[in-house]
Amino acid sequence: MEALLKLLEGLEPDRPGVATGEDGGPAAGAGDETSEFGQLSAAHGPRLGIGLDSCVIPLRHGGLSLVQTTDFFYPLVEDPYMMGRIACANVLSDLYAMGITECDNMLMLLSLSQKMNEKEREQVMPLMIKGFRDAAEEGGTSVTGGQTVINPWIIIGGVATVVCQPNDFIMPDSAVPGDVLVLTKPLGTQVAVNAHQWLDLPDKWNKIKLVISKEEVEQAYQEAMLNMSTLNRTAASLMHKFNAHAATDITGFGILGHARNLAQQQRSEVAFVIHNLPIIAKMAAVSKACGNLFGLLQGTSSETSGGLLICLPREQAARFCAEMKASRQGPGVGVPGPDAGGEGQQAWIIGIVEKGNRCARIIDKPRIIEVPPRGTVSEGNNNSTSPPPPVQSPPVS
């Protein structure tokens, strides 16, 4: 992550007026990206650039802001329709991480593989496009254009754009000591997808077959697809109701990477401490059996279209989780409502915000919450709606 952000430094505008401390470096609160952009554009509204989920650009008219994001990736599941849905959910998630529930427009980015013959293209591509379009409609928006190319690989992604009033979005920079961290989807999608691919690779399968059955792999894979294709729109709506202070979505850098990035954007001197890791059932055991190949328990395993990591006031977090579970979400319904179809989403309190130096860590022995695939019966109670006890942060050199 650090290497990528360094490569993008040249895209950022000069930032005049940053206060300096006695040592010549930035004063407290002036060294993080969000506070600097805030000083730069205070006359026009908050501005957010490189480093987080979406760019926020104050417009010249009426106190409005343009919020925009883009993302794309390569296929990771076998079902082309679900791949399209996942790609669209992944793009929209960057808006949802800022509490934005409406999207004005989407563009689709699509690369056809030159390795596919005409018949394969005619079968696969319409399904990917339909999945992307259906997910966009579920999010209350539509796809109005995009770009299509021929490439060695299949690629799918898009651009999401919305024009907002200031109260439509939540800047991701206001976490304070005493907040708790809430996660809205389980971890382990990368492990589940790889384990499913290994069913046809005897050398790989032999490493994990003692800890998981083929049926359990298939269930985990289906659960991962369902999670990745589920919009984070309900969570975005509830962020406003329960006074969220900051959020990000969990994707390629894993939960620890994104937690660190979010911590670095905070105006207050805070640290994020993660105590609980909700993980798709059996994926922790698979990761261990592979010699921690994915870094799942270390928080570095990549996720695709993961949940939102939200900083909430401690007294609001349990109610947020309860409303997530009670809310219904289905085709055409992405915000809480009693008459919506589909199933509620589970959410977990996974950590705390304490005073610190804008860092994040996972405790040495985090509690692993095994999240069973929907439709199966869990043993015991896997909910975690009580904040973990505060712990002493280790000294940071």
Salt bridges, closest charged atoms under 4 A:
GLU12 OE1 - ARG15 NH2 2.04
GLU36 OE1 - ARG15 NH1 2.39
GLU78 OE2 - HIS196 ND1 3.82
GLU102 OE2 - ARG233 NH2 3.02
ASP134 OD2 - LYS130 NZ 3.19
GLU138 OE1 - ARG85 NH2 2.59
ASP173 OD2 - ARG267 NE 3.67
ASP179 OD2 - HIS245 ND1 2.66
GLU216 OE2 - LYS282 NZ 3.87
GLU218 OE1 - HIS196 NE2 3.02
GLU223 OE2 - ARG374 NH2 2.79
GLU269 OE1 - LYS355 NZ 3.97
GLU323 OE2 - LYS241 NZ 2.59
